[in-house]
Amino acid sequence: MALSPPRSPRRPPGRGELAVLPLADETGDPSLAWTAGGVAEMLSAQLAESSELRVLESSRVVDTLRDLDLTRSPGDETTLRRLSQLLEVGSW
């Protein structure tokens, strides 16, 4: 009986890897709806300028949230930890 080769473990996320999630717009003001994604995208762009950080592209974060039907709020800790594993970034 042949044994399959051991699978290499997934690389644990580095401390300098992160994904910025869209913010929750709780204002109820439709004219401010853009801030949920806009502010997160601006923050991602600023953080990405650091040579010590790897910032996940906003489009990948949004696509993953949409694929998992988490566009409202992935708020609970268990979901956020699982999301960080899927995106291969650290969680704090």
N, C-alpha and C positions, 0 to 999 in steps of 0.2 A: 504494500500500500504506500503510495507516494504522499508525502506531506507537502502542503503548499508552503511556499516561503513565508516567513513572518512578515506581516504588514508593518511598514515603518509607521511609527506614531506620528500623528499630526503635529506639526511644529506649534508649540504654545505661542500665543500672541506675545509680541514684544511690548515692553512698557511704552514705547514711543509710537504705537499704532492706535489710531482712533477713528471713529465714525461719528459725525455730528448728525443727530436726528432732527427732523423738522420740529419746530416749536409748536406748542398748542396755542391756537388763537382763541382765547376765551372772551374776547371783547364783545362778540356779537355784532360788530360793525363790519359789514361787507367790504367797505373801502380799505380795511386793514387786513383782509384775508391773505394778501400777498406776503405778509410778514412771517407767516408760519414757515414757509420754505425760503423766503428771501433772506431773512436774518441768519438762518442756519447755513445757507450757501455763502453768505459774506463771511461768517465766522470760519467756515471750512477753508475759504480762500486765504484768509489771514493766517490761520494755523499752518497751512501747507507751505507757507514761506519759510518755516523753520526747517533747518537741515536735520534736526533731531526728531522730527515727527514724520510719520507716514499717515497722511489723512486720506481716508477712502473717498473716492469720487461721490459727490452728492447723488448723481444719477443711479449709481449702484445701490446706495442706501435706500432711495425712494423706490426703485424697482423691487428690491427685496421686501420692503414693507408692504408694497402693493401685492406682490406674489403671495405673501403670508396673510393677506387681508388684515394688516395691522395699520391701516392708514389713519385711523382715529387716534389711538394712543396705545403703544406697547408697554405702558406704564409699570406693570408689576415686575418685581425683581427677577423672578424666574424667567419670564419672557425676555427681559432685557439681557440676561446672561446667555440664554439660548441664541438670541439675535447676535450677540457679540461673537459667539462661537461660529455661527453661520457666516458672518462677515469676516471672521478671522482677525478680530481686533481685541484689544484688552477691554476689561470692564472694571470700573472702579466703584 
